[in-house]
Amino acid sequence: MKIFYGVQGTGNGHITRARVMAKELYAAGFDVTFQFSGRPADKYFDMEVFNGYQVKTGLTFNTHKGQVSYLKTALEASPIRFVRDINNLDLSGYDLVISDFEPVTAWAAKRQKKKVLGIGHQYAFKHGIPRAGGDPIAEQVMKYFAPADIGIGLHWHHFGQPILPPIIETPEFPQNSRANKIIVYLPFEDPQAVITLLCPFENFEFHVYSPEPAVSKYSHIVCKPLSREGFQKDLYDCAGIISNAGFELASESLQLGKKILVKPLHSQMEQISNAEALKQLGYGHTMYDLEDAVIEDWLHNPHAVHVTYPNIAKIIVQWLKDGMPAMDAEFVEQVWDTVEVLQIKR
């Protein structure tokens, strides 16, 4: 089977999910072409697994100081190029089209009357999951940005809905973690503001990852460039993570039993809803601005949650091999029956 797989490249979470799917798809013998959009071609990193992937401009959201600006997003969009990319994408030679919230692929398939399978967290929002921070623009973006005929929504909990657990790597649980080591990934914030915020907490060791170069004059704050391998090594033995409220990183942190503090992007419904879900489930803590008091309380709180998720990528690939039968209540329930939630203290 030949598959065309479009991936939203604005955030690293979609790409992380695609890496896991790529390994399982290739292992099962599928012929897959990957396309990414949403960031400049030279800003992608650690992409070897995708075997000659394609890059399009697509659409991306403009952010400034931790907030989404829909006005700037509209002004900086390239609608002519976007339409041209849709029209030029020939999907006739493919048996299946998959979109992880990637608009060029989704709309090209719609134009060519080919069904689209949507796989990703955004497709869970069609169901009754925790929602917050919604507004008419956000609702329309979620609905029309990358429409799919069949949607496989992913979330940390089923909430009584026909959705699946996250698609993440399933490594062994770390036996040794450093109680004072904290990973910081706030790519939409000013890195110098983040460094200034963290400098008083000298009993902790912060590893700050950012897309743009940053410099710290403090010995307990280390600035690092984005690197999938380096980030995974640090995540494996840290005690916790401070990040925006993206879905994939929180999923990986839960799988590894790391404590979580999220600061959702302002005016971004998905991230605000993710923060609400973490709070409802008791899986993490939330701050809506960069607040030193909240960070201090969280740093000294030893509680974390360890959630064991199955290999969902492998389950979905087997489902594809079986001919994509309806995911009925029994199928979904059997998957969630394998998930365990453990409360831990470090």
C-alpha contacts under 8 A as a table, 3 or more apart, distances in Angstrom:
res1	aa1	res2	aa2	distance
1	M	30	F	5.58
1	M	31	D	6.18
1	M	94	Y	7.78
1	M	95	D	6.05
1	M	96	L	7.66
2	K	30	F	6.33
2	K	31	D	4.75
2	K	32	V	5.88
2	K	33	T	7.96
2	K	93	G	7.66
2	K	94	Y	5.05
2	K	95	D	5.29
2	K	96	L	6.58
3	I	30	F	7.21
3	I	31	D	6.13
3	I	32	V	4.71
3	I	33	T	6.31
3	I	94	Y	5.63
3	I	95	D	6.01
3	I	96	L	4.85
3	I	97	V	5.79
3	I	98	I	7.24
4	F	32	V	5.86
4	F	33	T	4.94
4	F	34	F	6.15
4	F	35	Q	7.66
4	F	91	L	7.45
4	F	94	Y	6.40
4	F	96	L	6.42
4	F	97	V	4.91
4	F	98	I	6.18
5	Y	32	V	6.86
5	Y	33	T	6.02
5	Y	34	F	4.81
5	Y	35	Q	6.19
5	Y	97	V	6.02
5	Y	98	I	4.66
5	Y	99	S	5.77
5	Y	100	D	7.69
5	Y	105	T	7.67
6	G	34	F	5.82
6	G	35	Q	4.68
6	G	36	F	5.90
6	G	37	S	7.99
6	G	97	V	7.96
6	G	98	I	6.19
6	G	99	S	4.67
6	G	100	D	6.06
6	G	101	F	7.67
6	G	102	E	5.38
6	G	104	V	7.69
6	G	105	T	5.47
6	G	106	A	7.72
7	V	14	H	6.46
7	V	15	I	6.78
7	V	18	A	7.16
7	V	34	F	7.33
7	V	35	Q	6.09
7	V	36	F	4.88
7	V	37	S	6.77
7	V	99	S	6.07
7	V	100	D	4.82
7	V	101	F	6.41
7	V	102	E	4.93
8	Q	11	G	7.41
8	Q	14	H	6.05
8	Q	15	I	7.39
8	Q	36	F	5.87
8	Q	37	S	5.52
8	Q	38	G	6.11
8	Q	100	D	6.16
8	Q	101	F	5.58
8	Q	102	E	4.38
8	Q	103	P	7.59
9	G	12	N	6.60
9	G	14	H	6.50
9	G	15	I	6.35
9	G	36	F	5.60
9	G	37	S	5.19
9	G	38	G	4.89
9	G	39	R	6.04
9	G	102	E	7.93
10	T	37	S	7.29
10	T	38	G	4.70
10	T	39	R	5.66
10	T	60	T	6.05
10	T	61	F	7.70
11	G	14	H	6.37
11	G	15	I	7.49
12	N	15	I	5.20
12	N	16	T	6.09
13	G	16	T	5.02
13	G	17	R	6.26
13	G	246	G	7.03
13	G	247	F	6.87
13	G	248	E	4.83
13	G	249	L	6.53
14	H	17	R	5.19
14	H	18	A	6.20
14	H	100	D	6.86
14	H	120	G	7.78
14	H	248	E	7.38
15	I	18	A	4.90
15	I	19	R	6.20
16	T	19	R	5.20
16	T	20	V	6.75
16	T	168	I	7.71
16	T	248	E	7.35
17	R	20	V	5.38
17	R	21	M	6.40
17	R	167	I	5.84
17	R	168	I	6.19
17	R	248	E	7.20
18	A	21	M	4.95
18	A	22	A	5.88
19	R	22	A	5.08
19	R	23	K	6.47
19	R	49	V	6.73
19	R	50	F	7.43
20	V	23	K	5.50
20	V	24	E	6.69
20	V	167	I	7.07
20	V	168	I	6.35
20	V	169	E	6.37
20	V	313	A	6.59
21	M	24	E	5.31
21	M	25	L	6.02
21	M	167	I	7.71
21	M	313	A	5.34
21	M	314	K	7.76
22	A	25	L	5.10
22	A	26	Y	5.99
22	A	32	V	7.98
22	A	49	V	7.08
22	A	50	F	6.82
23	K	26	Y	5.39
23	K	27	A	6.05
23	K	49	V	7.47
24	E	27	A	5.01
24	E	28	A	6.17
24	E	313	A	6.46
24	E	314	K	5.84
24	E	317	V	6.75
25	L	28	A	5.17
25	L	29	G	6.49
25	L	30	F	5.47
25	L	31	D	7.93
25	L	32	V	7.55
25	L	317	V	6.30
26	Y	29	G	5.12
26	Y	30	F	5.45
26	Y	31	D	7.02
26	Y	32	V	7.51
27	A	30	F	7.61
28	A	317	V	7.47
33	T	50	F	7.90
33	T	51	N	7.98
33	T	52	G	7.90
33	T	53	Y	6.47
33	T	54	Q	7.85
34	F	50	F	6.50
34	F	52	G	7.88
34	F	53	Y	4.94
34	F	54	Q	6.21
35	Q	53	Y	5.66
35	Q	54	Q	4.50
35	Q	55	V	5.62
35	Q	56	K	7.29
35	Q	105	T	7.85
36	F	53	Y	7.46
36	F	54	Q	6.23
36	F	55	V	4.91
36	F	56	K	6.25
36	F	102	E	7.40
37	S	55	V	5.71
37	S	56	K	4.78
37	S	57	T	5.24
37	S	58	G	4.88
37	S	59	L	7.12
37	S	102	E	6.87
37	S	104	V	7.75
38	G	56	K	7.45
38	G	57	T	5.74
38	G	58	G	5.22
38	G	59	L	5.31
38	G	60	T	4.86
39	R	43	K	6.63
39	R	44	Y	7.71
39	R	57	T	6.72
39	R	60	T	7.22
40	P	43	K	5.51
40	P	44	Y	7.51
40	P	57	T	7.11
41	A	44	Y	6.04
41	A	55	V	6.39
42	D	45	F	7.98
44	Y	47	M	6.99
45	F	227	S	7.21
45	F	228	R	7.83
46	D	49	V	7.92
46	D	227	S	7.30
46	D	228	R	6.52
47	M	50	F	5.90
48	E	51	N	6.16
48	E	52	G	7.96
50	F	53	Y	5.65
56	K	85	D	7.12
56	K	104	V	7.85
57	T	81	R	7.61
57	T	82	F	7.02
58	G	82	F	5.70
58	G	85	D	7.89
58	G	102	E	7.81
58	G	103	P	6.65
58	G	104	V	6.03
59	L	77	A	6.51
59	L	78	S	7.78
59	L	82	F	7.48
59	L	103	P	7.26
60	T	73	T	7.11
60	T	77	A	7.66
61	F	68	V	6.72
61	F	69	S	7.38
61	F	70	Y	7.25
61	F	73	T	5.30
62	N	68	V	5.89
62	N	69	S	5.66
62	N	70	Y	7.08
62	N	72	K	5.99
62	N	73	T	4.82
62	N	76	E	7.98
63	T	66	G	6.41
63	T	67	Q	5.33
63	T	68	V	4.43
63	T	69	S	5.81
63	T	188	F	6.62
64	H	67	Q	5.44
64	H	68	V	6.65
64	H	69	S	7.30
64	H	188	F	6.86
64	H	189	E	7.51
65	K	188	F	6.25
65	K	189	E	5.01
65	K	190	D	6.21
66	G	188	F	5.06
66	G	189	E	5.08
66	G	264	P	7.94
66	G	265	L	5.20
66	G	266	H	6.29
67	Q	188	F	7.76
67	Q	265	L	5.14
67	Q	266	H	4.38
67	Q	267	S	6.12
67	Q	268	Q	7.44
68	V	265	L	6.71
68	V	266	H	6.22
68	V	267	S	5.57
68	V	268	Q	6.15
69	S	72	K	5.41
69	S	73	T	6.09
69	S	267	S	7.68
70	Y	73	T	4.83
70	Y	74	A	6.14
71	L	74	A	5.23
71	L	75	L	6.24
72	K	75	L	4.95
72	K	76	E	5.94
73	T	76	E	5.38
73	T	77	A	6.08
74	A	77	A	5.29
78	S	81	R	5.49
78	S	82	F	6.05
79	P	82	F	4.87
79	P	83	V	6.05
80	I	83	V	5.28
80	I	84	R	6.13
81	R	84	R	4.93
81	R	85	D	6.04
82	F	85	D	5.19
82	F	86	I	6.34
82	F	104	V	7.14
83	V	86	I	5.07
83	V	87	N	6.20
84	R	87	N	5.08
84	R	88	N	6.02
85	D	88	N	5.14
85	D	89	L	6.16
85	D	104	V	6.70
86	I	89	L	5.51
86	I	104	V	5.34
86	I	105	T	7.16
86	I	107	W	6.49
86	I	108	A	4.78
87	N	90	D	7.81
87	N	108	A	6.55
89	L	105	T	7.72
89	L	108	A	6.39
90	D	93	G	7.62
90	D	108	A	7.86
91	L	94	Y	5.66
91	L	97	V	7.89
91	L	108	A	7.75
91	L	109	A	6.94
91	L	112	Q	7.65
94	Y	97	V	7.09
96	L	115	K	7.63
96	L	116	V	7.40
96	L	117	L	7.80
97	V	105	T	7.75
97	V	109	A	7.23
97	V	114	K	7.50
97	V	115	K	6.89
97	V	116	V	5.19
97	V	117	L	6.24
98	I	105	T	7.90
98	I	106	A	7.88
98	I	116	V	5.65
98	I	117	L	4.71
98	I	118	G	5.72
98	I	119	I	7.07
99	S	102	E	5.48
99	S	103	P	7.81
99	S	105	T	6.46
99	S	106	A	6.08
99	S	116	V	6.82
99	S	117	L	6.29
99	S	118	G	4.87
99	S	119	I	6.33
99	S	146	A	7.44
99	S	148	A	7.49
100	D	118	G	5.82
100	D	119	I	5.20
100	D	120	G	5.39
101	F	106	A	7.82
101	F	118	G	7.01
101	F	119	I	7.67
101	F	120	G	6.92
101	F	122	Q	7.07
101	F	145	F	7.27
101	F	146	A	5.08
101	F	147	P	7.76
102	E	105	T	6.03
102	E	106	A	6.38
102	E	145	F	7.83
102	E	146	A	5.66
103	P	106	A	5.05
103	P	107	W	5.90
103	P	145	F	5.84
103	P	146	A	4.37
103	P	147	P	7.70
104	V	107	W	5.45
104	V	108	A	5.92
104	V	146	A	7.79
105	T	108	A	5.18
105	T	109	A	6.11
105	T	146	A	7.98
106	A	109	A	5.32
106	A	110	K	6.27
106	A	116	V	6.51
106	A	146	A	5.30
106	A	147	P	6.03
106	A	148	A	6.67
107	W	110	K	4.87
107	W	111	R	6.07
107	W	146	A	6.85
107	W	147	P	7.35
108	A	111	R	5.07
108	A	112	Q	6.22
109	A	112	Q	5.03
109	A	113	K	5.95
109	A	114	K	4.93
109	A	115	K	6.70
109	A	116	V	6.63
110	K	113	K	4.96
110	K	114	K	5.96
110	K	115	K	7.11
110	K	116	V	7.64
111	R	114	K	7.74
115	K	148	A	7.47
115	K	149	D	5.88
115	K	150	I	7.80
116	V	147	P	7.91
116	V	148	A	4.97
116	V	149	D	5.30
116	V	150	I	6.43
117	L	148	A	5.77
117	L	149	D	6.21
117	L	150	I	4.87
117	L	151	G	5.89
117	L	152	I	7.59
118	G	123	Y	6.87
118	G	147	P	7.66
118	G	148	A	5.15
118	G	149	D	7.37
118	G	150	I	5.99
118	G	151	G	4.51
118	G	152	I	5.98
118	G	153	G	7.97
119	I	123	Y	6.91
119	I	151	G	6.04
119	I	152	I	4.86
119	I	153	G	6.30
119	I	154	L	7.70
120	G	123	Y	5.80
120	G	124	A	7.51
120	G	152	I	6.52
120	G	153	G	5.51
120	G	154	L	5.72
121	H	124	A	5.52
121	H	125	F	7.66
121	H	153	G	5.31
121	H	154	L	4.57
121	H	155	H	6.22
121	H	166	P	7.86
121	H	247	F	7.10
122	Q	125	F	5.70
122	Q	142	M	7.09
122	Q	153	G	6.62
122	Q	154	L	7.71
122	Q	270	E	7.54
123	Y	126	K	5.98
123	Y	151	G	5.59
123	Y	152	I	6.19
123	Y	153	G	4.36
123	Y	154	L	7.23
124	A	127	H	5.74
124	A	129	I	7.32
124	A	151	G	7.86
124	A	152	I	7.13
124	A	153	G	3.77
124	A	154	L	5.72
124	A	155	H	6.92
124	A	163	I	6.42
125	F	128	G	7.15
125	F	129	I	6.57
125	F	142	M	7.95
125	F	153	G	7.45
127	H	161	Q	6.47
127	H	162	P	7.87
128	G	159	F	7.32
128	G	161	Q	6.65
129	I	159	F	6.15
129	I	161	Q	7.66
130	P	273	S	6.09
130	P	274	N	7.74
130	P	276	E	6.61
130	P	277	A	5.62
131	R	134	G	7.22
131	R	269	M	7.64
131	R	270	E	7.87
131	R	272	I	7.70
131	R	273	S	4.60
131	R	274	N	7.83
131	R	276	E	7.16
131	R	277	A	7.82
132	A	269	M	6.36
132	A	272	I	5.79
132	A	273	S	4.69
132	A	276	E	6.81
133	G	267	S	6.78
133	G	268	Q	7.07
133	G	269	M	4.91
133	G	272	I	5.77
133	G	273	S	6.77
134	G	138	A	6.05
134	G	139	E	6.59
134	G	269	M	5.24
135	D	138	A	5.32
135	D	139	E	6.17
135	D	269	M	7.84
136	P	139	E	5.15
136	P	140	Q	6.27
137	I	140	Q	5.23
137	I	141	V	6.18
138	A	141	V	5.07
138	A	142	M	6.19
138	A	268	Q	7.34
138	A	269	M	6.27
139	E	142	M	5.24
139	E	143	K	6.26
140	Q	143	K	5.03
140	Q	144	Y	5.93
140	Q	145	F	7.77
141	V	144	Y	5.41
141	V	145	F	5.12
142	M	145	F	5.89
142	M	146	A	7.80
143	K	146	A	7.40
143	K	147	P	6.48
144	Y	147	P	5.40
148	A	151	G	6.04
152	I	163	I	6.48
152	I	164	L	7.21
153	G	162	P	7.96
153	G	163	I	5.01
153	G	164	L	6.26
154	L	163	I	5.62
154	L	164	L	4.85
154	L	165	P	5.28
154	L	166	P	5.28
154	L	167	I	7.61
155	H	158	H	6.67
155	H	163	I	6.93
155	H	164	L	6.36
155	H	165	P	5.22
155	H	166	P	5.68
156	W	165	P	5.66
156	W	166	P	6.37
156	W	251	S	6.96
157	H	164	L	8.00
157	H	165	P	6.67
158	H	161	Q	5.42
158	H	162	P	7.04
158	H	163	I	5.90
158	H	164	L	6.77
158	H	165	P	7.40
158	H	336	W	7.53
162	P	327	M	7.75
162	P	328	D	7.64
162	P	329	A	6.74
162	P	332	V	6.25
163	I	332	V	7.01
164	L	312	I	7.70
164	L	332	V	6.75
164	L	335	V	7.41
164	L	336	W	7.44
165	P	309	Y	6.74
165	P	310	P	7.93
165	P	312	I	6.84
165	P	336	W	7.32
166	P	248	E	7.47
166	P	251	S	6.49
166	P	309	Y	7.41
166	P	312	I	6.84
167	I	311	N	7.03
167	I	312	I	5.30
167	I	313	A	5.68
168	I	248	E	7.51
168	I	251	S	7.20
168	I	252	E	6.44
168	I	311	N	7.23
168	I	312	I	7.49
168	I	313	A	7.64
169	E	252	E	7.52
169	E	311	N	7.31
170	T	255	Q	7.27
170	T	309	Y	7.34
170	T	310	P	7.17
170	T	311	N	6.51
171	P	256	L	7.93
173	F	255	Q	7.81
173	F	256	L	5.74
173	F	257	G	7.68
174	P	177	S	6.84
174	P	236	Y	6.44
174	P	237	D	6.76
174	P	256	L	6.84
176	N	237	D	6.47
177	S	236	Y	7.55
177	S	237	D	4.35
177	S	238	C	5.47
177	S	239	A	5.96
178	R	181	K	5.44
178	R	237	D	5.99
178	R	238	C	5.41
178	R	239	A	5.82
179	A	238	C	6.97
179	A	239	A	5.12
179	A	346	R	6.60
180	N	203	N	7.05
180	N	204	F	4.70
180	N	205	E	5.88
180	N	238	C	7.59
180	N	239	A	6.57
181	K	204	F	6.12
181	K	205	E	4.84
181	K	206	F	6.12
181	K	207	H	7.66
181	K	237	D	7.84
181	K	238	C	4.87
181	K	239	A	5.66
181	K	240	G	7.22
182	I	204	F	7.17
182	I	205	E	6.08
182	I	206	F	4.93
182	I	207	H	6.30
182	I	238	C	5.66
182	I	239	A	5.95
182	I	240	G	5.18
182	I	241	I	5.59
182	I	242	I	7.39
183	I	206	F	5.88
183	I	207	H	4.93
183	I	208	V	6.20
183	I	209	Y	7.73
183	I	234	D	7.10
183	I	235	L	6.70
183	I	238	C	6.81
183	I	240	G	6.44
183	I	241	I	4.68
183	I	242	I	6.26
184	V	206	F	6.70
184	V	207	H	5.92
184	V	208	V	4.66
184	V	209	Y	6.20
184	V	241	I	5.79
184	V	242	I	4.77
184	V	243	S	5.88
185	Y	208	V	6.11
185	Y	209	Y	5.23
185	Y	210	S	6.49
185	Y	241	I	7.62
185	Y	242	I	6.27
185	Y	243	S	4.75
185	Y	244	N	7.10
186	L	189	E	5.61
186	L	191	P	7.72
186	L	209	Y	7.56
186	L	210	S	6.91
186	L	242	I	7.46
186	L	243	S	5.07
186	L	244	N	5.58
187	P	190	D	7.88
187	P	191	P	7.77
187	P	209	Y	7.64
187	P	210	S	5.30
187	P	211	P	6.21
187	P	244	N	7.81
188	F	244	N	7.96
188	F	265	L	7.79
189	E	193	A	7.58
189	E	194	V	7.24
190	D	193	A	5.30
190	D	194	V	6.44
191	P	194	V	4.96
191	P	195	I	6.18
191	P	210	S	7.03
191	P	214	A	6.39
192	Q	195	I	4.99
192	Q	196	T	6.14
192	Q	214	A	7.10
192	Q	215	V	7.81
193	A	196	T	5.14
193	A	197	L	6.16
194	V	197	L	5.05
194	V	198	L	6.33
194	V	290	L	7.89
195	I	198	L	5.21
195	I	199	C	6.10
195	I	216	S	6.87
195	I	221	I	7.29
196	T	199	C	5.35
197	L	200	P	7.28
197	L	290	L	7.64
197	L	291	E	7.96
197	L	292	D	6.43
198	L	201	F	5.86
198	L	206	F	7.93
198	L	221	I	7.81
198	L	292	D	7.70
199	C	202	E	6.61
199	C	218	Y	6.95
199	C	220	H	7.88
199	C	221	I	7.38
201	F	204	F	5.98
201	F	296	E	7.72
202	E	205	E	7.42
202	E	220	H	6.29
203	N	220	H	7.93
204	F	220	H	6.73
205	E	220	H	4.85
205	E	221	I	6.06
205	E	222	V	7.83
206	F	220	H	6.18
206	F	221	I	4.75
206	F	222	V	6.13
207	H	221	I	6.08
207	H	222	V	4.90
207	H	223	C	6.04
207	H	224	K	7.00
207	H	234	D	7.90
208	V	221	I	7.05
208	V	222	V	5.98
208	V	223	C	4.77
208	V	224	K	5.98
209	Y	223	C	6.05
209	Y	224	K	4.93
209	Y	225	P	5.73
209	Y	226	L	5.95
209	Y	231	F	7.93
210	S	213	P	6.87
210	S	214	A	7.28
210	S	223	C	7.67
210	S	224	K	6.81
210	S	225	P	5.89
210	S	226	L	6.15
211	P	225	P	6.37
211	P	226	L	5.90
212	E	225	P	7.28
213	P	224	K	7.79
213	P	225	P	6.61
214	A	223	C	6.10
214	A	224	K	7.71
215	V	223	C	6.21
216	S	219	S	7.79
216	S	221	I	6.31
216	S	222	V	6.54
216	S	223	C	6.41
217	K	221	I	7.84
218	Y	221	I	5.47
218	Y	222	V	7.77
219	S	222	V	7.11
226	L	230	G	7.94
226	L	231	F	7.35
227	S	230	G	5.26
227	S	231	F	5.82
228	R	231	F	5.22
228	R	232	Q	6.11
229	E	232	Q	5.27
229	E	233	K	6.38
230	G	233	K	5.24
230	G	234	D	6.38
231	F	234	D	5.20
231	F	235	L	6.01
232	Q	235	L	4.98
232	Q	236	Y	6.04
233	K	236	Y	5.28
233	K	237	D	7.04
234	D	237	D	5.86
234	D	238	C	6.10
235	L	238	C	5.37
235	L	240	G	7.95
235	L	241	I	7.83
235	L	253	S	7.66
236	Y	256	L	7.04
238	C	241	I	7.75
238	C	258	K	7.38
239	A	258	K	5.66
239	A	259	K	6.55
239	A	346	R	7.44
240	G	253	S	7.83
240	G	258	K	4.78
240	G	259	K	4.45
240	G	260	I	5.75
240	G	261	L	7.91
241	I	253	S	7.56
241	I	258	K	6.98
241	I	259	K	6.45
241	I	260	I	5.23
241	I	261	L	6.33
242	I	260	I	6.22
242	I	261	L	4.83
242	I	262	V	5.80
242	I	263	K	7.77
243	S	246	G	7.86
243	S	260	I	7.89
243	S	261	L	6.51
243	S	262	V	5.00
243	S	263	K	6.22
244	N	262	V	5.09
244	N	263	K	4.69
244	N	264	P	4.98
244	N	265	L	6.61
244	N	271	Q	7.58
245	A	250	A	7.33
245	A	262	V	5.15
245	A	263	K	5.91
245	A	264	P	4.65
245	A	265	L	7.25
245	A	271	Q	4.90
245	A	272	I	7.16
245	A	274	N	6.07
245	A	275	A	5.98
246	G	249	L	6.29
246	G	250	A	6.73
246	G	264	P	7.72
246	G	271	Q	5.91
246	G	274	N	7.26
247	F	250	A	5.54
247	F	251	S	6.21
247	F	271	Q	7.75
247	F	274	N	6.90
248	E	251	S	4.95
248	E	252	E	6.31
249	L	252	E	5.12
249	L	253	S	6.16
250	A	253	S	4.97
250	A	254	L	6.15
250	A	260	I	7.20
251	S	254	L	5.21
251	S	255	Q	6.26
252	E	255	Q	5.07
252	E	256	L	6.33
253	S	256	L	5.14
253	S	257	G	6.05
253	S	258	K	5.06
253	S	259	K	7.29
253	S	260	I	7.26
254	L	257	G	4.94
254	L	258	K	5.94
254	L	259	K	7.65
254	L	283	Y	7.67
254	L	305	V	6.26
254	L	306	H	5.30
254	L	307	V	5.40
254	L	308	T	7.85
255	Q	258	K	7.87
255	Q	306	H	5.86
255	Q	307	V	5.13
255	Q	308	T	5.50
255	Q	309	Y	6.70
256	L	306	H	6.31
256	L	307	V	7.68
257	G	304	A	6.19
257	G	305	V	5.35
257	G	306	H	3.86
257	G	307	V	6.84
257	G	344	I	7.65
258	K	304	A	5.85
258	K	305	V	6.84
258	K	306	H	7.16
259	K	283	Y	7.97
259	K	284	G	6.54
259	K	302	P	7.87
259	K	303	H	6.72
259	K	304	A	4.39
259	K	305	V	6.66
260	I	283	Y	7.51
260	I	284	G	4.83
260	I	285	H	6.12
260	I	304	A	7.52
261	L	284	G	5.96
261	L	285	H	4.72
261	L	286	T	5.53
261	L	287	M	7.33
261	L	295	I	7.93
261	L	298	W	7.31
262	V	275	A	6.72
262	V	284	G	7.54
262	V	285	H	6.35
262	V	286	T	4.95
262	V	287	M	6.27
263	K	275	A	7.70
263	K	286	T	5.98
263	K	287	M	5.04
263	K	288	Y	5.32
263	K	289	D	6.57
263	K	290	L	7.36
264	P	268	Q	7.52
264	P	271	Q	5.07
264	P	272	I	5.38
264	P	274	N	7.96
264	P	275	A	6.54
264	P	286	T	7.95
264	P	287	M	7.62
264	P	288	Y	6.30
265	L	268	Q	5.53
265	L	271	Q	6.19
265	L	272	I	7.00
266	H	272	I	7.46
266	H	288	Y	7.71
267	S	272	I	7.90
268	Q	271	Q	5.67
268	Q	272	I	6.23
269	M	272	I	5.15
269	M	273	S	5.91
270	E	273	S	5.13
270	E	274	N	6.11
271	Q	274	N	4.89
271	Q	275	A	6.23
272	I	275	A	5.14
272	I	276	E	6.32
273	S	276	E	4.96
273	S	277	A	6.16
274	N	277	A	5.02
274	N	278	L	6.21
275	A	278	L	5.19
275	A	279	K	6.24
275	A	285	H	7.82
275	A	286	T	6.18
276	E	279	K	5.10
276	E	280	Q	6.11
277	A	280	Q	5.05
277	A	281	L	6.04
278	L	281	L	5.27
278	L	282	G	5.94
278	L	283	Y	4.97
278	L	284	G	5.17
278	L	285	H	7.09
279	K	282	G	5.09
279	K	283	Y	6.40
279	K	284	G	5.92
279	K	285	H	6.20
279	K	286	T	7.12
280	Q	283	Y	7.79
281	L	284	G	7.96
282	G	285	H	7.87
283	Y	304	A	7.32
283	Y	305	V	5.85
284	G	304	A	7.63
284	G	305	V	7.92
285	H	298	W	7.60
287	M	290	L	6.90
287	M	291	E	7.01
287	M	294	V	6.87
291	E	294	V	5.50
291	E	295	I	6.39
292	D	295	I	5.03
292	D	296	E	6.06
293	A	296	E	5.14
293	A	297	D	6.32
294	V	297	D	5.28
294	V	298	W	6.19
295	I	298	W	5.10
295	I	299	L	6.01
296	E	299	L	5.17
296	E	300	H	6.53
297	D	300	H	5.52
297	D	301	N	6.35
298	W	301	N	5.04
299	L	302	P	7.71
302	P	345	K	5.05
302	P	346	R	5.09
303	H	343	Q	7.35
303	H	344	I	5.95
303	H	345	K	4.62
303	H	346	R	6.76
304	A	343	Q	6.25
304	A	344	I	5.32
304	A	345	K	5.96
304	A	346	R	7.60
305	V	341	V	7.00
305	V	342	L	5.84
305	V	343	Q	4.83
305	V	344	I	5.86
306	H	341	V	5.86
306	H	342	L	5.06
306	H	343	Q	6.34
306	H	344	I	6.96
307	V	339	V	6.97
307	V	340	E	5.62
307	V	341	V	4.49
307	V	342	L	6.28
308	T	339	V	5.49
308	T	340	E	5.23
308	T	341	V	6.61
309	Y	312	I	7.75
309	Y	338	T	7.26
309	Y	339	V	5.21
309	Y	340	E	7.27
310	P	335	V	7.79
310	P	338	T	6.74
310	P	339	V	6.83
311	N	314	K	5.51
311	N	315	I	6.54
312	I	315	I	4.90
312	I	316	I	6.12
313	A	316	I	5.20
313	A	317	V	6.14
314	K	317	V	5.10
314	K	318	Q	6.17
315	I	318	Q	5.23
315	I	319	W	6.21
316	I	319	W	4.85
316	I	320	L	6.23
317	V	320	L	4.99
317	V	321	K	6.31
318	Q	321	K	4.95
318	Q	322	D	6.17
319	W	322	D	5.01
319	W	323	G	6.59
319	W	324	M	5.39
319	W	325	P	7.16
320	L	323	G	5.30
320	L	324	M	4.93
321	K	324	M	7.24
322	D	325	P	7.01
327	M	330	E	7.95
327	M	331	F	5.76
327	M	332	V	6.61
328	D	331	F	5.38
328	D	332	V	6.46
329	A	332	V	5.22
329	A	333	E	5.96
330	E	333	E	5.10
330	E	334	Q	6.10
331	F	334	Q	5.34
331	F	335	V	6.57
332	V	335	V	5.27
332	V	336	W	6.43
333	E	336	W	5.19
333	E	337	D	6.06
334	Q	337	D	5.16
334	Q	338	T	7.09
335	V	338	T	5.80
335	V	339	V	7.55
336	W	339	V	5.35
